[in-house]
């Protein structure tokens, strides 16, 4: 397991950079299929898609407090995932991590 974590750690970090980083990480992980990297690709893809899905409806409120709450919520999820990847642990994000793993299980 530790060998899998060490091999996939760089890809897991790349996937947290932006949605582009997630796509690049998915391509990099396509050949070897590292389980650790795949876990974080699915998780960060879910975080970024959640941000895009909630961003438009929240933007319709035209209120900085509601928009700020969305940004803080997404940042906390992203930071939790990023720190877990740096530590080499496969921690699912609270509330939605299990859903993201199931929804994108065929991705990597």
Secondary structure, 3 states (H helix, E strand, C coil): CHHHHHHHHHHHHHCCCCHHHHHHHHHHHHHHCCHHHHHHHHHHHHHHHHHHHHHHHHHCCCCHHHHHHHHHHHHHHHHHHHHHHHHCCCCCCCCCHHHHHHHCCCCC
